Amino acid sequence: GDSVTQTEGPVTLSEGTSLTVNCSYETKQYPTLFWYVQYPGEGPQLLFKVPKANEKGSNRGFEATYNKEATSFHLQKASVQESDSAVYYCALSSDSNNRIFFGDGTQLVVKP
Amino acid sequence: DAGVTQTPRHEVAEKGQTIILKCEPVSGHNDLFWYRQTKIQGLELLSYFRSKSLMEDGGAFKDRFKAEMLNSSFSTLKIQPTEPKDSAVYLCASRGHFNERLFFGHGTKLSVL
């Protein structure tokens, strides 16, 4: 079945350093891939989505490329800020059964 | 554009009580999801509705959890009877189409004593 695996957290970084959160997925279909971010006391919200293979999504300095060959969708940011501290979820939406599959989430802690 | 509205924001229940959580999805959305969120288990799917029809009912949650969609603009999640292990944040989300983003509510934080 479909599944998503991402970097286990927490990930602790200093402000100004680079971030990579790995995300790998399994599916036999043609999914749309998403990154969501969740701040304390709120529900997850969309960071960005990429519906097509080999395309890149980006928002607020974060980016990820939908790599169909490697079945990966790693989240990257060149220079993190304290305000980026949150939980990040990788997700895929399957066109065969309309379900959405989330990874376990990666907590990011950015220290000043 | 109104988002997903969940009520109440916080709920405290005694063990064995029945509680009902409410959700109003984004107007016009066809899909509605209920999730349970804990630090250990992350996001766990409880129920998924498509055009008010129940498409998936999380197997591990069937015995005491029941979600209903009374109309396209209102859903409830009933937990009966509650147990301390049900303490978690319950999230409702909606979307228009399978490849569109999910809109989440702020969640209901449930504490069962």
Interface residues (C-beta under 8 A of the other chain):
Chain A: T32 F34 Y36 G41 E42 G43 P44 Q45 L46 K49 P51 Y89 S93 S94 D95 N98 R99 I100 F102 G103 D104 G105
Chain B: V4 D31 F33 G42 L43 Y48 R50 M55 E56 L91 A93 F98 N99 R101 L102 F104 G105 H106 G107
